[in-house]
């Protein structure tokens, strides 16, 4: 059914930047919420940022001022611009999207972000 394809992860040094992208497809209709969760080593999967179709955003406190989430509704794509990266940001980042007609989100496969010198 739904497919979420993520890209942009990789290895960067502390203070560096990455931009994650996630393109959603496979289901008709509008996507209400798109966003990113992450799961670091030995940690739970936590919300990083989300964005509603109207543009309202929500961020985890630890990334406020460093990360920016945005979306292109015409392309069903969500982005996460990650600046001033810290080792603590190292995690697998999972894209998600919830279509308006569904109560549950769909998930991407995850992309590894490693921040290390």
Secondary structure, DSSP 8 states (H G I E B T S, - for coil): --EEEEE--EEE-TT--EEEEEEEESS-S-EEEEEEEEE-TT---EEEEEEETTS-EEE-GGGTTTEEEEEEGGGTEEEEEE-S--GGG-EEEEEEEEETT-SS-EE---EEEEE--
